Amino acid sequence: MVLLQLQGEIPTLDDCIRIWSEQMEIFNEQKEDLGFLRGIVAAFKEQIHTDILVKPGSHGLPIPAHKFVLATRSEIFKNMLECDECKAAPNNQTITIPDLNHEELSSLLEFLYSGTLPEQTIGRDVYALSRAADKYAIPHLLRYCERYLLSSLNTSNALETLEIADTCSNQALKETTLEFLVKNIEHVVTSPRFEAFVHRNPHLTVQLVSRAFANGSK
């Protein structure tokens, strides 16, 4: 309708009906796609025909999953599942993700199935999930975590965000976080977390302090 108006034409009733029908068709297609994805999520939550156990670190309980989901979401997982040992193993074989505890692994798997996470979950596990997304080559999750970290950046979490950005070689997130820290440097250096950050990340501390001086911060 907007296109017709821009072209100087007044849309007729038939034009309006046609446009409405096209929009409804798009809506119904999207609804079907969403229903399809929900079916996959249900298969995970209800453990329908699972064929692999994914074990977290620290001797946590394994979580049933589906090989095809792991393989299609991560090239690293795909390679792990294609090794000769995995091919020869019986159903319900186990692979271990030592970097994550049970809660974090559950969040990772939920994202692999659904492509999203509840606000509370991503807020709790964003750092662990960022590292996992980087290590296991899951770019969609890496971008998802980046958007959350940028939207929630504040003086109480900026140092941890800078660490994650550096670990994951996310230059855009690192630059934004460094600029934020420089603007709030007086609050940052007096926080209890700063001393621990300095010990863990001397190279990042040098970058932060150097930039702060270059920008004329006190």
Helices and strands as residue ranges (DSSP letters): H 2-6, H 13-45, E 52-56, E 63-65, H 67-73, H 75-81, H 84-88, E 93-97, H 102-114, H 119-135, H 139-151, H 158-167, H 171-183, H 185-189, H 192-200, H 202-214
